[in-house]
Amino acid sequence: MKNYRVSARISEKAYKDLHKSEAAEYGKKYREKNSDIIKLKKAEYCENNKDKISEYHKNYYLKNAGDIKKCVSKYCKANKDRYKVIKNRHKSKDRGLEFTLTLEQWNEIKNLFGNKCAYCGAKGELTQDHFVPVYCGGAYAAENIIPACAKCNSSKKAQRFEQWYPKQDFYSAEREVAILKAVNRYAVQRGESTRTD
């Protein structure tokens, strides 16, 4: 009797292995056909088992905290720009400010300035500077973000562009025009009035 059970288990495993792709295809079709029902059942399960799910996630995190931190750190290093956008969107949301900048827009803005600091023209790693400072209600949006080197960004701090930029040793009327053009370009795309400051 014992041998029969073992051979039954082996043959069941062999059958599953043999028909793995068919089962996967059936499962895929079933999920596509019944996606609404599956979502409803999942939502119902989550609603009825909040404590159980929360406890599971808490325990999982405690057991795997080191691995999770390493994985997040690795992801952030590999995706610096994406991480910047996500982090700054959260900050803006917490402050009650608009947060519409996307990674694609950020890449486009950097390209407008040749992947250099818009203020001094330096090459290197770029930060996202708010044209209108956050303390003045500056949104995290394409028409308000300028690529800047860390030195320029920290020098500008919370000063307004028109007060800070003309006083700099590296001031360039040509770059000023390019910055205002970029800011106005996105403002026009959103249907807002263009800035003259």
Secondary structure, DSSP 8 states (H G I E B T S, - for coil): -HHHHHHHHHHHHHHHHHTHHHHHHHHHHHHHHTHHHHHHHHHHHHHHTHHHHHHHHHHHHHHHHHHHHHHHHHHHHHTHHHHHHHHHHHHHHHTT--B---HHHHHHHHHHTTTB-TTT--BS--EEEESS-GGGT--BSGGGEEEE-HHHHHHHTT--HHHHGGGSTT--HHHHHHHHHHHHHHHHHTT------
